[in-house]
């Protein structure tokens, strides 16, 4: 008898076309012990908001007893998973309560320190506590960042202000099913996490078992997991696309090919210029 021919399903994966960013704040040591091994297993990455003073052995003003990742551990995660290092300030203050000189040090100096420690340009700033106003946004822009991630609900699309990027926050009371519905409902989802632990007790912690199941669901469903830095690059290119098309139509010239690298984004009068 001739064995039956196996059939291969051609049905699209349920999360194909969906993009997720895992944006992890503060750099608790549980990032290295609990999140990182799962990222390696699924060949995924994340954006890690690092507080410089804690990376160098400081302790938080809000009394957390948790430890924080060290430089060597962050370096390993960069080399192994290609994580993005974002600045989460020097000491995690409420920036709007500081005078301008102190706020500038928190924003600017943290970028300089992280770039010197890891040899990579730091392009994303994560506002401590999500605390921001027009002054802090101007400072983030002036310091050379390309994106500011806030702590507020909202969708990420072409109309998003890149200096106030919204998130979906995973808190103690947030169920896995709620997160799945959020991801399914939008093409791009930025998930905000702080600590992933075995037995969560405070509002910024999320269950390790749920996190493991979430990554398995994203992986098996065909979702793309990326970083805020890469997301911003794609967002910028999508916004510039129509501008480049208009330029090409207005000034046809077969001898010159326009590319994103050829265009000064400030000269295009884009609403969020560098």
N, C-alpha and C positions, 0 to 999 in steps of 0.2 A: 504494500500500500504506500502511496505517495503521501508524505507528511503534509499536513495542512500548512499553507503559507502564512507566516505571521503578518499581522497587520500593524502598521505603525500609525498611531493617532496623529492627525494633523491639526487638531483643535488648538487654537491659540491659548497660551498660558494666561491664567486669569489676571495677572498683574503686569503683563507685557505692556510697555508704554508708560508705566508708572515709575516715577523717580522718587526716591526717599533719601533724605539727608539725616544722618544720626549726629546731632549736635550736642555734645556732652560738655557740661559746664564744671568748672572749678578744678578738675584734676584730682579727685579723690583717689586713694590707692586702689579702691575697688575697680576703677577703670582698668588697671593693669591686671588685677587678679581675676576679675569676673567678665568684663566686657571684651577685653583684648583676645582671650583664647577663643571666644565664639566668633569674633571677627575673622581670625585666622582660619577657623574651620570652614567658614562660608566664603572666604576670600572677599571680604567686605572691608570698608574703610569708614572713617568718621572725621568730623571736625572737633578738635579738643580745645576748649577754651581754658588756657593756662593762666593762673595767677602767679606772677613772677616771684613774689616774696615767699609763697608756700612751696614753690619749686625749689627754692634755696633754703628751705628749712624753717620758714616762719609759721606762725599759727594764726588762724582766723579770729577776727574780733567778735564774731557772733558765737563763739564758744563751742564749736564742733570738736568732738573728741576724735574724729576720724583722721587718719594719716593721709598724706598726699604723695603723688607720684614724684619720682626723682628724675633728674636729667637723663640718666642712663636708660631708664625705663621708657621715657618719652622717645629717646633716640631709637630704641629697639622697635617701638610701634611705628615710627616713621619709616624705618628701613624695611620692616616686615609687611606692613599693611598700607603704606603710603598715606598715613593719616595727615590731615592738615592741622598745623599748629595755629591757633588763633589767640589773640591777646584778650585776656579777661581782666586787664589792668595790673598795677603793681600790688595793690593790697585789698582790692574788692570793696571800695567805699561807695557811698551814694554820691555820684559825681556832681549832681546838681546842688549838693550842699557844700561843696568845696569852693574856695575862691579860684579864680581863673588860673593862677600859677600852679596851684596844687593839682587841679584837674588836668592841666596840660602835662604835668609830669606823669600822672597815672596813665594817660593815653599815649603820649609820645615815647616816654622812656621805656615803657613795657615793650613796645615794638622793637626799639633798638636793642634791648637786652635779649629778647627771644631770638632775634635775627643773629646776634653775635654768638649765642649759645648753640644754635642749630644750623647756622649757615644757609637758612632759607628765608626768602622774603615773606613777611607776615602781612597778609592782605585783608584779614577779617578781624574786626573788633567786636567783642561780645560785651554789651553794657552790663555792669554789675547790677543785680536786682532788676534789670530792665529799666533802670533809672536814666532818663535822658531828657534833654530839651534842645532848643535850637542852638544854644551855645556849645553843648557837648558834641552835637552833630557836626558843627563847623570845625571843631577841634579834631574830630576823627578824620574828617576830610583833609584838613591841613597837615595832619601827621603822616599822610600817605597811604591810608587804608583805602580799599575799594568797596568795602561792604561793612555795614553795621547790623548786627543781629540783636533784635529786641526780645522782650518776653511779653508777647501779646498774640492773641488768636488772629488768624487771618489766612487768606490764600496767597500763594506765591504765583504770580503770573507776570505778564509784560507790563502791567500797570503798577507793580510793586515798587515802592520807594526803597532803593538798595541800602539806604542808611537806617531804615526801620523795618528790617526783614522780620516777618511774623513767624510764629512757631505753633506747634501742637505740643503742649507740655504733658509729660507722663509723670503724674503724681501718685501718691500712695493709693488714692481712691479711684484712679483711672483704670478701668478694666481693659483687658487685652482685646475684647470684642469691640469696645469703643474705638480703639486705635485702628483696628482692622477696617472698620467702617469709614474712618477718616481717610485712610490711605486709598481705599476703593473709590471714594467720592471725588478725588481730585488728582490731576496728573502729577503734581509735585507736592510733596509733604515734607516739612522740616520738623523732625521730632526732637524735642528738647528733653534731655535726661540729666540727672545729677549723679545719684548713686544707684547702682544695681546690686542688690544684696539678697542673701538667702531669705532672711526674715525681716522685711521692712517694718519700720516702726514710726518714722517721722515722714512728714508730707513730701519731702524731696526724694524719698527712696522708692524704688520700684522692684517687684519680685524678680529674682534671677530666673526662675522657671518660666515666667511669662516672657522675659526678654529672650530666652533661648527659643521659645516657641515662636515668638515674633520673627526672629531672624530666619528660622526654618521656613516659616510661611512666606516671607519675602523671597527667599532663595528658590523654593520650589515653585512659587508663582511667577517667577521671571521678572521681578522688580529690579530696577537698577538702583544700587546704593552708591552715592557719591558724596562729595564734599561741598561746602559752601563756596569755596574758591572756584571749583570747576563749574558749579551751578551759575555763579556770577559771570564767568566767561561765556557760557552758552547764552545766558540772558542778554548780555551785551551784544553778542553777535546777532541774535534774533531781532533786537531793537534796531541795530544798524542796517540790517538787511534791506528794509524798504527805503532807507535813506540812500544807500548805495545804488539801488535800482533806479531811483529818481535821478541821481547824478549821472549814471550811465546813459539814461534815456535823454537827458538834457544835453550831454556832451559826448556823443558817440565818437569813439576814436579807436580804431582797431589796433593802433600801435601801442596803446596803453591799457593795461588790464588793472582794474581797481581791485584791491584786496583790503581786508580788515587792517592789515599792517600799514597800508598806505594812508589811511584816513586818520586825521587828528580828530578825536571824538569831540573836543571842545569846539572845533570849527564847524561841526555839523549842527550846532545849536541844540544838541540833545538835552533834555531837561535835567539830567544828573551828570553834568560834565565833571571831568577830572580836575 
